[in-house]
Amino acid sequence: MLSNCEHWTFSNTFEAMSTQEQLKVEQQTVLQQERSLVLFNDHENSFDFVIDVLCAVCEHSEEQAEQCAWITHYKGKCQVLTGEIEELTHKATLMSDVGLTVEVQ
């Protein structure tokens, strides 16, 4: 038979495991809901235009937008924003409407 002290420790450990499992499920849910807006390189748009669009649509600072433009230029793509799919889909539509190649992933 377990003493009260041993029972209390076992009970607290069980509750802690339960809480950790709940947090893991909540984190997985958040990760599943958060998506990325990816900008792809093209040879049609100027750096200045891409920077202006990133500032206007994604609310980037000019420095952040310039860094994203360079990453896109050299690596072929850049994750420019993360968030919920509805918001990113709207921003992707705005960006593609002005000629940028983007995708929500």
N, C-alpha and C positions, 0 to 999 in steps of 0.2 A: 504494500500500500504506500502511496506517495504522501509525503508530509505536505502541509500547507505551503511551505516555502517552495518545494519542488513543483507542486501543482501550479503555483503562481508563475514560476519561471516558464514552464511549459506553455501555459495559457498565453502569456505575453509573447513568446516566440511564435506561436501559432497566429496570433493577431497581427504581428509584424509581417509575417509571411503573407498573410491575406492582404494587408495593405500594399505590400510590394507588388503582389500580383495585380491588384487593382490599378496601381500606378503604371505598370507595364502595359496593361490593356488601354489605359487612357493615352499613354504616349504613342502606342501603335495607331490609335484612332486619329490623333493629331497628325502624325506623320502621313497617314493615308489621305487626309484632307488637304495637306499642304502640297502644292505643286510648284513647278518652276516655269518661268517664262524665259525661253531661250531665243537669242538673236543669232541668226546665221549670216555668215559673210556673203556679200555679193559684190559685183563689180559695177553696179549701177548707181549707188548712192555715195555721196561725198561724206567724208568724216564729219564736216560741219553739220550736214543735214542729220546724220545719225545722232550726233551729240544733241542737237536741238530737239529731236523727237524723244530721246531718252529723258531729257530734262522736262519736257512738257507732259509726256504720258506717264513715265515712271517716277516722276518727281525726283530725279537724280540731281545732285549738284553737278556743276560743269566738270569738275575734276573727276567725279565718279563716272559720269557719262563718257568722258574722254578715255578713261581706263578701260571701260567696257568696249569701246570702239576699237582700241588697240588690241585687246584680247581677242575680239571677234576677228580682226584682220589677221592676226598671226596664228591663232588656233583654229579658225574656221567657225567657231561659235562661242557664245558666252551666256551664262545664266545671268540675266539682268535683273530678275525679280523673283521672289517667292511669295506665296500667299494662297488664298483659297481659289478654287478653280473658277468661280463665277467672276471674280475681280480680274483674274489673269486673262480669262477668255475675252472680256471686254477690252482690256488693254491690248491684247493681241490683235483684235479686230481693228482697233484704231491704228496700230502700227502697220498692219498689212494693208490697210486702206490707203496709206501714203507711200507704199512701195517697199517696205522692209519685209524681210523674210523671217518670220517668227513661228514658234510652236510652243504650246503649253504641254509640258511633260509631267 
